[in-house]
Amino acid sequence: MKIGIIGLGLMGGSFALAIKKEFKSRDEKIEIIGFDHNPQHCIEALELGIADKITDEISDMLNLDLIILAIPVGGIIKVVQELKNISPDTTIIDFGSTKEKIIKSIPPQIRKNFVAAHPMTGTENFGPKAADKKLYRGKVVVLCNTEENSKEHLDKAKGIFQDLGMKIFYMDAKNHDIHAAYISHMPHAVSFALANAVMSQQNPKDILAMAGGGFRSMSRTAKSSPNMWVDIFKQNKENLIDSVECFIKEMQTFNELTKNEDWEEMTKWILKANKLHEIL
């Protein structure tokens, strides 16, 4: 099987390591051709065994069995225009964090080949050195608008995700983007805001000396790539604004209860939040 991976960072690199491990366990041959605009990423991908070959021409991937797009959403929208002439047998899977704008950008002639996927996993680290062959195992992947795929390409994508040990869910792209704003995009914005709130104080080092598990957990994603997250915020702007305004409303409620020393209502407010973990 010949696989092209466009984007050799955390997501693309982890996919390569995981799928190589799976094919090796079945004694099947696999070759991965990598593409990345960052020359250092290309060097590291070869050194780490993420890619077997590197190309600087996307046209070299048009006849492969599978192409993975593991780059920011804006990049996916641009690159997909260069894939209009893929082989009818080539399956394309994108790993973008938003789905509606990507799906609308797909050239009609390759829509049946293009499986819109969002693996719900990741870390605050980025680049090939952050790649982890266990990143996908046991995690959820959301497939969107699959009624527009041919059975051949959808089955191939499902088989790949099952090989990686992922749980598959199906969702409309519009609903996906709304939900992603609440469970991924807005929490990242909150993490950046929390980090900036501390950094704006006179002695942030003294404050951080007291940091325990709660703060470290909440601020962990503030280390994430600004290029990637600005692109995500840009692509899901409307849904993100709605989710942030909802969060601000809750913080305003908390602020008012604190100012008014209404500890009874504060208790009810916290108990309501506790119910979230009855669903998780």
C-alpha positions as CSV (number, residue, x, y, z in Angstrom):
1,M,0.0,0.0,0.0
2,K,1.3,3.4,-0.9
3,I,0.3,6.3,1.3
4,G,1.0,10.0,0.8
5,I,1.0,12.2,3.9
6,I,0.8,16.0,3.5
7,G,1.8,17.5,6.8
8,L,4.5,15.6,8.8
9,G,3.8,17.1,12.2
10,L,2.0,15.6,15.2
11,M,-1.1,14.3,13.4
12,G,0.5,13.2,10.2
13,G,3.6,11.8,11.9
14,S,1.6,9.8,14.5
15,F,-0.6,8.4,11.7
16,A,2.5,7.2,9.8
17,L,4.0,5.5,12.8
18,A,0.7,3.9,13.8
19,I,-0.2,2.5,10.4
20,K,3.4,1.3,9.8
21,K,3.2,-0.6,13.1
22,E,-0.1,-2.2,12.0
23,F,1.1,-3.2,8.6
24,K,4.3,-4.7,10.1
25,S,2.3,-6.8,12.5
26,R,0.4,-8.3,9.5
27,D,3.6,-8.7,7.5
28,E,2.2,-6.4,4.8
29,K,4.2,-3.9,2.8
30,I,3.7,-0.2,3.1
31,E,5.4,2.9,1.7
32,I,4.9,6.4,2.9
33,I,5.7,9.4,0.8
34,G,5.8,12.6,2.8
35,F,5.2,16.3,1.9
36,D,5.8,19.3,4.1
37,H,6.6,23.0,3.4
38,N,9.0,23.0,6.4
39,P,12.4,21.5,5.3
40,Q,13.3,20.6,8.8
41,H,10.1,18.6,9.2
42,C,11.1,16.7,6.1
43,I,14.6,15.9,7.5
44,E,13.2,14.8,10.8
45,A,10.4,12.7,9.2
46,L,13.1,10.7,7.3
47,E,15.3,10.3,10.4
48,L,12.4,9.2,12.6
49,G,11.1,6.7,10.1
50,I,7.8,8.6,9.6
51,A,8.3,8.8,5.8
52,D,10.2,6.5,3.5
53,K,10.5,9.2,0.8
54,I,9.9,13.0,0.6
55,T,8.5,14.8,-2.4
56,D,8.1,18.5,-3.0
57,E,5.5,17.9,-5.7
58,I,1.9,17.1,-4.7
59,S,1.5,15.7,-8.3
60,D,3.7,12.8,-7.2
61,M,0.8,11.6,-5.0
62,L,-2.0,11.5,-7.6
63,N,-1.9,7.7,-8.1
64,L,-1.3,6.5,-4.5
65,D,-3.7,4.3,-2.7
66,L,-4.4,6.8,0.1
67,I,-3.6,10.5,0.7
68,I,-3.8,12.0,4.2
69,L,-4.2,15.7,4.6
70,A,-2.8,16.6,8.1
71,I,-2.3,20.3,7.7
72,P,-4.3,23.3,8.9
73,V,-7.8,23.8,7.5
74,G,-6.8,26.7,5.2
75,G,-4.0,24.6,3.8
76,I,-6.4,21.7,3.1
77,I,-8.8,24.0,1.2
78,K,-5.9,25.1,-1.0
79,V,-4.3,21.6,-1.5
80,V,-7.5,19.9,-2.4
81,Q,-7.6,22.0,-5.6
82,E,-4.4,20.3,-6.7
83,L,-5.9,16.9,-6.3
84,K,-8.5,17.1,-9.0
85,N,-6.7,14.6,-11.2
86,I,-6.2,11.8,-8.7
87,S,-6.8,8.2,-9.7
88,P,-10.4,7.0,-9.2
89,D,-8.9,4.5,-6.8
90,T,-7.2,7.0,-4.6
91,T,-8.9,7.8,-1.3
92,I,-8.3,11.2,0.4
93,I,-8.8,11.6,4.1
94,D,-8.5,15.0,5.8
95,F,-7.8,15.5,9.5
96,G,-9.1,19.1,9.7
97,S,-10.5,20.4,12.9
98,T,-13.5,22.0,11.1
99,K,-15.4,20.3,8.4
100,E,-18.1,22.5,6.7
101,K,-15.8,24.8,4.8
102,I,-13.5,21.9,3.8
103,I,-16.5,19.9,2.4
104,K,-17.8,23.0,0.4
105,S,-14.3,23.4,-1.1
106,I,-14.0,19.9,-2.5
107,P,-14.0,19.7,-6.4
108,P,-17.2,17.8,-7.4
109,Q,-15.2,15.3,-9.5
110,I,-13.4,14.0,-6.4
111,R,-16.1,14.3,-3.8
112,K,-16.7,10.6,-3.7
113,N,-13.0,10.0,-3.0
114,F,-12.8,12.5,-0.2
115,V,-13.6,11.3,3.3
116,A,-14.0,14.2,5.8
117,A,-12.6,13.1,9.1
118,H,-11.8,14.6,12.5
119,P,-9.7,12.4,14.8
120,M,-10.5,13.7,18.3
121,T,-7.0,13.5,19.7
122,G,-3.8,15.5,19.9
123,T,-1.4,17.1,22.3
124,E,0.0,20.5,23.0
125,N,3.2,19.5,21.2
126,F,3.8,19.8,17.4
127,G,6.3,18.8,14.7
128,P,7.6,15.3,13.7
129,K,9.4,14.8,17.0
130,A,6.0,15.0,18.8
131,A,4.7,12.0,16.8
132,D,3.3,9.1,18.9
133,K,2.3,5.8,17.4
134,K,-0.3,5.4,20.2
135,L,-2.0,8.8,19.6
136,Y,-5.0,7.4,17.8
137,R,-5.6,4.2,19.7
138,G,-8.9,4.2,21.7
139,K,-9.8,7.7,20.5
140,V,-12.9,8.9,18.6
141,V,-12.9,9.8,14.9
142,V,-15.9,11.7,13.5
143,L,-16.7,11.2,9.8
144,C,-18.9,13.8,8.2
145,N,-21.4,13.8,5.3
146,T,-20.4,10.2,4.3
147,E,-23.5,9.9,2.1
148,E,-21.5,11.8,-0.5
149,N,-18.7,9.2,-0.5
150,S,-18.6,6.1,-2.6
151,K,-18.7,2.8,-0.7
152,E,-15.3,1.9,-1.9
153,H,-13.6,5.0,-0.4
154,L,-15.7,5.1,2.7
155,D,-14.9,1.4,3.5
156,K,-11.2,2.0,2.9
157,A,-11.2,4.9,5.4
158,K,-13.3,3.0,8.0
159,G,-10.9,0.1,7.7
160,I,-7.9,2.3,8.3
161,F,-9.4,3.9,11.4
162,Q,-10.4,0.5,12.7
163,D,-6.8,-0.7,12.2
164,L,-5.7,2.2,14.3
165,G,-8.1,1.1,17.1
166,M,-10.4,4.2,16.8
167,K,-14.1,4.5,17.5
168,I,-16.1,5.8,14.5
169,F,-18.9,8.3,14.9
170,Y,-20.9,10.0,12.1
171,M,-22.1,13.6,12.0
172,D,-23.3,16.3,9.7
173,A,-20.5,18.8,9.1
174,K,-22.5,21.8,10.3
175,N,-23.3,20.1,13.7
176,H,-19.7,18.9,13.9
177,D,-18.4,22.4,13.7
178,I,-20.8,23.7,16.4
179,H,-19.9,20.9,18.8
180,A,-16.2,21.2,18.1
181,A,-16.4,24.9,19.1
182,Y,-17.6,23.9,22.6
183,I,-15.5,20.9,23.3
184,S,-12.2,21.9,21.6
185,H,-11.9,25.3,20.1
186,M,-13.4,27.4,23.0
187,P,-11.5,25.5,25.7
188,H,-8.2,26.2,23.8
189,A,-9.1,29.9,23.7
190,V,-9.8,29.7,27.5
191,S,-6.4,28.1,28.0
192,F,-4.6,30.9,26.1
193,A,-6.6,33.5,28.0
194,L,-5.7,31.8,31.4
195,A,-2.0,31.8,30.5
196,N,-2.2,35.5,29.4
197,A,-4.0,36.5,32.6
198,V,-1.1,35.1,34.6
199,M,1.6,36.5,32.3
200,S,0.1,40.0,32.6
201,Q,0.7,40.0,36.4
202,Q,3.8,41.7,37.9
203,N,5.5,38.5,39.1
204,P,4.2,35.5,36.9
205,K,7.1,33.3,38.0
206,D,6.1,33.7,41.7
207,I,2.5,32.8,40.8
208,L,3.6,29.8,38.8
209,A,5.7,28.5,41.7
210,M,2.4,27.7,43.4
211,A,0.9,26.0,40.3
212,G,-0.6,22.6,41.0
213,G,-2.3,20.0,38.9
214,G,-5.4,22.0,38.2
215,F,-3.6,25.0,36.7
216,R,-1.2,22.8,34.8
217,S,-4.0,20.8,33.3
218,M,-6.1,23.8,32.3
219,S,-3.1,25.8,30.9
220,R,-1.4,22.8,29.2
221,T,-2.9,23.5,25.7
222,A,-1.6,27.1,25.9
223,K,1.7,25.6,24.5
224,S,-0.1,24.7,21.2
225,S,0.9,26.0,17.8
226,P,-0.3,29.6,17.2
227,N,-0.3,29.0,13.4
228,M,-2.6,26.0,13.7
229,W,-5.0,27.5,16.2
230,V,-5.4,30.9,14.5
231,D,-6.3,29.0,11.4
232,I,-8.9,26.9,13.4
233,F,-10.4,30.0,15.0
234,K,-10.6,31.7,11.6
235,Q,-12.3,28.8,9.9
236,N,-14.9,28.3,12.8
237,K,-15.3,32.0,13.7
238,E,-19.1,32.2,14.0
239,N,-19.5,29.0,16.1
240,L,-16.4,30.0,18.2
241,I,-17.9,33.4,19.0
242,D,-21.2,31.8,20.1
243,S,-19.3,29.3,22.4
244,V,-17.1,32.1,23.9
245,E,-20.2,34.3,24.6
246,C,-21.8,31.3,26.3
247,F,-18.7,30.8,28.5
248,I,-18.5,34.6,29.3
249,K,-22.2,34.5,30.4
250,E,-21.3,31.7,32.8
251,M,-18.3,33.6,34.1
252,Q,-20.5,36.7,34.6
253,T,-22.9,34.5,36.6
254,F,-20.0,33.3,38.8
255,N,-18.8,36.9,39.2
256,E,-22.2,38.2,40.3
257,L,-22.7,35.3,42.8
258,T,-19.3,36.0,44.3
259,K,-19.9,39.8,44.5
260,N,-23.3,39.2,46.2
261,E,-21.9,36.5,48.4
262,D,-24.7,34.3,47.3
263,W,-23.1,31.0,48.4
264,E,-26.3,29.0,48.3
265,E,-26.8,29.8,44.6
266,M,-23.1,29.3,44.0
267,T,-23.5,25.7,45.4
268,K,-26.4,25.1,42.9
269,W,-24.3,26.5,40.1
270,I,-21.4,24.1,40.9
271,L,-23.8,21.2,41.3
272,K,-25.2,21.8,37.9
273,A,-21.6,21.7,36.5
274,N,-21.0,18.5,38.3
275,K,-23.7,16.8,36.2
276,L,-21.4,17.0,33.2
277,H,-19.4,14.0,34.4
278,E,-22.6,11.9,34.6
279,I,-22.7,12.1,30.8
280,L,-18.9,11.7,30.2
